[in-house]
């Protein structure tokens, strides 16, 4: 009973001197956002992340910091995202290799199915083989034959 009275007296004194203010929720984001790229700077995923980060910065009104955390086929950086606080301030970027192949190939310290929530598909990236226009091969079969005939 004495503890309750003491608390009420302290609360009344705090209110009297203006120390009690209503709690207000912060708007998101109220600080910089980190976008983790699980590969070294300069590659296609890093380039994509930097383009996306600039658009995010403009729309969110906060800096979006790219953090390149490479190693283990992208699983170190992806793991950093998995173990980050679920507050929306640490995001990750990945692809088929980091979010499918690594899960099949390695024992990971995170669960690819349960620890992540897809937010957006960013790019569809078909790959191709190309060569100088003067290259005698005009398709893949001709390229293979030419490479066999011209080793090194």
Backbone as numpy.savetxt, mean C-alpha at the origin, in Angstrom:
# Nx Ny Nz CAx CAy CAz Cx Cy Cz
-18.20 5.59 48.03 -19.03 6.78 48.03 -18.16 8.04 48.03
-17.08 8.00 48.83 -16.17 9.13 48.91 -15.49 9.37 47.55
-15.13 8.29 46.84 -14.48 8.40 45.53 -15.40 9.08 44.53
-16.68 8.74 44.60 -17.65 9.33 43.67 -17.80 10.82 43.93
-17.86 11.22 45.20 -17.97 12.65 45.53 -16.74 13.41 45.06
-15.58 12.83 45.28 -14.34 13.47 44.84 -14.35 13.66 43.34
-14.77 12.64 42.61 -14.84 12.73 41.16 -15.81 13.84 40.72
-16.98 13.91 41.34 -17.97 14.92 40.97 -17.47 16.33 41.29
-16.77 16.48 42.42 -16.20 17.79 42.76 -15.14 18.19 41.74
-14.27 17.26 41.38 -13.24 17.56 40.37 -13.85 17.87 39.02
-14.89 17.16 38.66 -15.58 17.41 37.40 -16.21 18.79 37.40
-16.84 19.17 38.52 -17.46 20.49 38.62 -16.41 21.59 38.54
-15.27 21.39 39.21 -14.19 22.38 39.16 -13.62 22.51 37.75
-13.46 21.39 37.09 -12.94 21.42 35.71 -13.90 22.16 34.80
-15.19 21.91 34.97 -16.19 22.60 34.15 -16.20 24.09 34.45
-16.05 24.43 35.72 -16.03 25.83 36.13 -14.89 26.60 35.50
-13.73 25.95 35.39 -12.56 26.62 34.83 -12.38 26.34 33.33
-13.40 25.78 32.70 -13.38 25.59 31.26 -12.48 24.49 30.75
-12.17 23.51 31.57 -11.28 22.44 31.13 -12.01 21.24 30.54
-13.32 21.23 30.59 -14.08 20.11 30.04 -14.68 20.57 28.73
-14.30 19.91 27.65 -14.83 20.23 26.33 -15.42 18.98 25.74
-16.44 19.15 24.92 -17.01 17.95 24.31 -16.01 17.31 23.35
-16.04 16.01 23.29 -15.15 15.30 22.37 -15.67 15.45 20.95
-14.77 15.66 20.02 -15.14 15.78 18.62 -14.32 14.80 17.81
-14.97 14.13 16.90 -14.26 13.18 16.04 -13.38 13.94 15.05
-12.20 13.41 14.82 -11.33 14.02 13.83 -11.79 13.62 12.43
-11.60 14.50 11.49 -11.91 14.14 10.12 -10.73 13.37 9.55
-11.05 12.43 8.68 -9.98 11.63 8.04 -9.65 12.27 6.72
-8.41 12.34 6.38 -7.23 12.11 7.22 -6.81 13.38 7.92
-6.35 13.24 9.12 -5.88 14.39 9.88 -4.35 14.45 9.94
-3.70 13.51 9.24 -2.24 13.46 9.18 -1.85 12.74 7.89
-0.57 12.72 7.53 -0.16 12.06 6.29 -0.51 10.57 6.27
-0.76 10.09 5.07 -1.06 8.68 4.82 0.19 8.05 4.21
0.51 6.84 4.60 1.66 6.12 4.05 1.16 5.06 3.09
1.73 5.04 1.90 1.42 4.02 0.90 2.67 3.17 0.74
2.59 1.92 1.17 3.74 1.02 1.13 3.80 0.32 -0.22
4.96 0.45 -0.86 5.25 -0.25 -2.11 6.24 -1.35 -1.76
5.89 -2.62 -1.99 6.77 -3.71 -1.54 7.92 -4.03 -2.50
8.37 -3.03 -3.23 9.46 -3.19 -4.19 10.32 -1.94 -4.19
11.54 -2.03 -4.73 12.41 -0.84 -4.78 11.80 0.26 -5.65
12.26 1.47 -5.43 11.82 2.62 -6.22 12.23 2.45 -7.68
11.40 2.94 -8.57 11.74 2.98 -9.98 11.06 1.94 -10.84
10.45 0.93 -10.27 9.79 -0.10 -11.06 8.36 0.30 -11.42
7.66 -0.57 -12.15 6.30 -0.24 -12.58 5.31 -0.08 -11.43
5.44 -0.88 -10.37 4.50 -0.75 -9.25 4.78 0.54 -8.49
6.06 0.88 -8.33 6.42 2.14 -7.68 5.91 3.33 -8.49
6.07 3.28 -9.80 5.60 4.38 -10.66 4.10 4.55 -10.55
3.38 3.43 -10.58 1.93 3.47 -10.43 1.54 4.06 -9.08
2.22 3.63 -8.02 1.92 4.13 -6.67 2.14 5.64 -6.59
3.16 6.15 -7.24 3.44 7.59 -7.18 2.38 8.39 -7.92
1.89 7.86 -9.01 0.81 8.53 -9.74 -0.46 8.54 -8.89
-0.78 7.39 -8.30 -1.97 7.28 -7.45 -1.84 8.17 -6.22
-0.65 8.19 -5.61 -0.43 9.00 -4.41 -0.66 10.48 -4.68
-0.26 10.95 -5.84 -0.46 12.36 -6.16 -1.95 12.68 -6.25
-2.72 11.80 -6.87 -4.17 12.00 -6.92 -4.81 11.93 -5.54
-4.32 11.02 -4.71 -4.84 10.92 -3.34 -4.52 12.17 -2.55
-3.29 12.67 -2.70 -2.88 13.88 -1.99 -3.80 15.04 -2.34
-4.10 15.18 -3.61 -4.95 16.29 -4.06 -6.37 16.16 -3.49
-6.91 14.96 -3.48 -8.30 14.81 -3.02 -8.42 14.74 -1.50
-7.40 14.21 -0.80 -7.46 14.09 0.65 -6.98 15.34 1.38
-6.14 16.14 0.72 -5.62 17.33 1.36 -4.52 17.03 2.38
-3.91 15.86 2.27 -2.81 15.47 3.14 -1.71 14.83 2.29
-0.47 14.91 2.73 0.59 14.22 2.00 0.36 12.71 2.01
0.72 12.07 0.91 0.72 10.61 0.83 2.17 10.21 0.61
2.75 9.58 1.61 4.17 9.26 1.60 4.36 7.85 1.05
5.19 7.74 0.02 5.53 6.43 -0.54 6.68 5.86 0.28
6.49 4.64 0.77 7.54 3.96 1.52 7.85 2.65 0.78
9.04 2.58 0.19 9.46 1.38 -0.52 10.10 0.42 0.47
9.46 -0.74 0.67 9.97 -1.77 1.58 10.09 -3.05 0.77
11.26 -3.28 0.21 11.43 -4.40 -0.71 11.99 -5.62 0.00
11.93 -6.74 -0.70 12.52 -7.98 -0.21 11.52 -9.11 -0.19
12.03 -10.32 -0.39 11.24 -11.55 -0.32 10.04 -11.52 -1.27
10.30 -11.11 -2.49 9.25 -11.06 -3.54 8.06 -10.20 -3.14
8.31 -9.16 -2.37 7.25 -8.25 -1.97 6.58 -8.60 -0.66
6.93 -9.74 -0.06 6.20 -10.15 1.15 6.61 -9.37 2.39
7.78 -8.75 2.41 8.17 -7.95 3.58 7.31 -6.68 3.65
7.21 -5.96 2.56 6.37 -4.76 2.54 4.90 -5.08 2.72
4.44 -6.16 2.09 3.04 -6.56 2.23 2.75 -6.95 3.69
3.72 -7.59 4.33 3.57 -7.93 5.74 3.48 -6.69 6.62
4.22 -5.65 6.26 4.16 -4.40 7.02 2.75 -3.83 6.97
2.10 -3.92 5.81 0.73 -3.44 5.69 -0.20 -4.31 6.55
0.00 -5.62 6.49 -0.86 -6.54 7.25 -0.78 -6.29 8.75
0.38 -5.89 9.24 0.56 -5.70 10.67 0.39 -4.24 11.12
0.04 -3.35 10.21 -0.16 -1.94 10.56 -1.49 -1.78 11.32
-1.58 -0.70 12.05 -2.84 -0.39 12.74 -3.95 -0.23 11.70
-5.14 -0.75 11.98 -6.23 -0.67 11.00 -6.94 0.69 11.04
-6.17 1.75 10.87 -6.72 3.10 11.00 -6.81 3.86 9.68
-6.43 3.22 8.58 -6.51 3.88 7.28 -5.33 4.76 6.95
-4.31 4.78 7.81 -3.15 5.63 7.55 -1.98 4.86 6.95
-2.08 3.56 6.87 -1.07 2.75 6.19 -1.79 1.89 5.17
-1.50 2.13 3.91 -2.11 1.39 2.82 -1.01 0.68 2.04
-1.38 -0.29 1.25 -0.39 -1.00 0.46 -0.83 -1.10 -0.98
0.13 -1.36 -1.83 -0.15 -1.59 -3.24 0.49 -2.93 -3.59
-0.19 -3.72 -4.34 0.34 -5.02 -4.68 -0.20 -5.48 -6.03
0.10 -6.71 -6.36 -0.33 -7.27 -7.62 -0.45 -8.78 -7.45
-0.64 -9.48 -8.53 -0.84 -10.92 -8.50 0.28 -11.63 -7.75
1.51 -11.18 -7.92 2.65 -11.82 -7.25 2.60 -11.69 -5.74
2.32 -10.50 -5.23 2.33 -10.27 -3.78 1.10 -10.82 -3.09
-0.03 -10.87 -3.81 -1.28 -11.24 -3.16 -1.85 -12.60 -3.59
-1.15 -13.30 -4.47 -1.57 -14.65 -4.86 -0.36 -15.58 -4.86
0.59 -15.33 -5.74 1.72 -16.24 -5.90 2.53 -16.43 -4.62
2.78 -15.34 -3.86 3.54 -15.48 -2.62 2.81 -16.38 -1.63
1.49 -16.30 -1.61 0.72 -17.14 -0.70 0.77 -18.61 -1.06
0.94 -18.91 -2.34 1.05 -20.29 -2.79 2.47 -20.81 -2.59
3.44 -19.94 -2.75 4.84 -20.33 -2.73 5.45 -20.36 -1.33
5.09 -19.40 -0.49 5.75 -19.23 0.81 4.78 -19.41 1.97
5.32 -19.71 3.13 4.56 -19.63 4.37 4.72 -18.20 4.85
3.64 -17.46 4.89 3.69 -16.03 5.19 3.23 -15.76 6.63
3.76 -14.70 7.25 3.33 -14.35 8.61 2.04 -13.53 8.64
1.24 -13.63 7.61 -0.04 -12.95 7.53 -0.94 -13.79 6.62
-2.22 -13.50 6.66 -3.21 -14.25 5.90 -3.70 -13.39 4.73
-3.36 -13.78 3.52 -3.72 -12.98 2.35 -5.23 -12.85 2.17
-5.99 -13.83 2.61 -7.44 -13.77 2.44 -8.13 -12.95 3.52
-7.62 -12.98 4.74 -8.32 -12.34 5.85 -7.70 -11.05 6.36
-6.46 -10.77 6.02 -5.80 -9.58 6.54 -5.88 -8.36 5.62
-6.45 -8.53 4.44 -6.51 -7.43 3.49 -7.92 -7.23 2.97
-8.21 -6.00 2.59 -9.47 -5.66 1.95 -9.14 -4.91 0.67
-9.49 -5.48 -0.49 -9.22 -4.76 -1.74 -9.99 -3.44 -1.77
-9.33 -2.41 -2.23 -9.96 -1.09 -2.30 -10.23 -0.70 -3.74
-9.26 -0.93 -4.62 -9.44 -0.49 -6.00 -8.51 -1.26 -6.94
-9.01 -1.57 -8.11 -8.17 -2.09 -9.19 -7.55 -0.87 -9.86
-6.23 -0.84 -9.93 -5.55 0.34 -10.46 -5.22 0.21 -11.93
-4.63 -0.90 -12.32 -4.22 -1.07 -13.72 -4.40 -2.52 -14.14
-4.57 -2.71 -15.41 -4.48 -4.03 -16.01 -3.27 -3.95 -16.91
-2.31 -4.85 -16.71 -1.01 -4.68 -17.32 -0.63 -5.86 -18.20
-1.09 -5.88 -19.45 -0.61 -6.95 -20.33 0.86 -6.72 -20.68
1.58 -7.79 -20.88 3.00 -7.70 -21.21 3.21 -8.14 -22.65
4.26 -7.65 -23.24 4.57 -8.05 -24.60 6.07 -8.08 -24.81
6.46 -8.76 -25.83 7.86 -8.78 -26.25 7.95 -7.90 -27.48
8.89 -6.98 -27.47 9.10 -6.17 -28.66 10.58 -6.10 -28.99
10.88 -5.66 -30.19 12.26 -5.57 -30.65 12.36 -4.40 -31.62
13.58 -4.10 -31.97 13.81 -3.06 -32.97 13.12 -3.42 -34.27
12.68 -2.44 -35.00 11.94 -2.68 -36.23 12.78 -3.44 -37.26
14.08 -3.28 -37.19 14.95 -3.97 -38.16 15.23 -5.42 -37.79
14.74 -5.87 -36.66 14.92 -7.27 -36.25 14.24 -8.17 -37.27
14.91 -9.23 -37.73 14.32 -10.07 -38.77 13.11 -10.88 -38.29
12.97 -11.12 -37.01 11.85 -11.91 -36.49 10.60 -11.04 -36.42
9.48 -11.57 -36.93 8.22 -10.83 -36.94 7.18 -11.42 -35.99
7.47 -12.59 -35.38 6.59 -13.18 -34.38 7.44 -14.01 -33.42
6.81 -14.61 -32.43 7.56 -15.31 -31.40 8.30 -16.52 -31.94
7.68 -17.27 -32.83 8.37 -18.44 -33.41 9.63 -18.02 -34.16
9.54 -16.96 -34.94 10.71 -16.47 -35.68 11.78 -15.94 -34.72
11.35 -15.31 -33.62 12.31 -14.80 -32.64 13.08 -15.96 -32.00
12.37 -17.01 -31.61 13.04 -18.16 -31.00 14.02 -18.78 -31.97
13.60 -18.94 -33.22 14.50 -19.52 -34.24 15.71 -18.61 -34.44
15.50 -17.32 -34.49 16.61 -16.38 -34.70 17.58 -16.44 -33.52
17.05 -16.48 -32.26 17.91 -16.55 -31.08 18.73 -17.84 -31.05
18.14 -18.95 -31.49 18.88 -20.20 -31.54 19.99 -20.14 -32.58
19.73 -19.48 -33.68 20.72 -19.38 -34.76 21.80 -18.34 -34.44
21.51 -17.44 -33.54 22.45 -16.35 -33.21 22.68 -16.28 -31.70
23.28 -17.30 -31.10 23.49 -17.30 -29.66 24.50 -16.20 -29.25
24.23 -15.64 -28.07 25.16 -14.68 -27.47 25.13 -13.39 -28.13
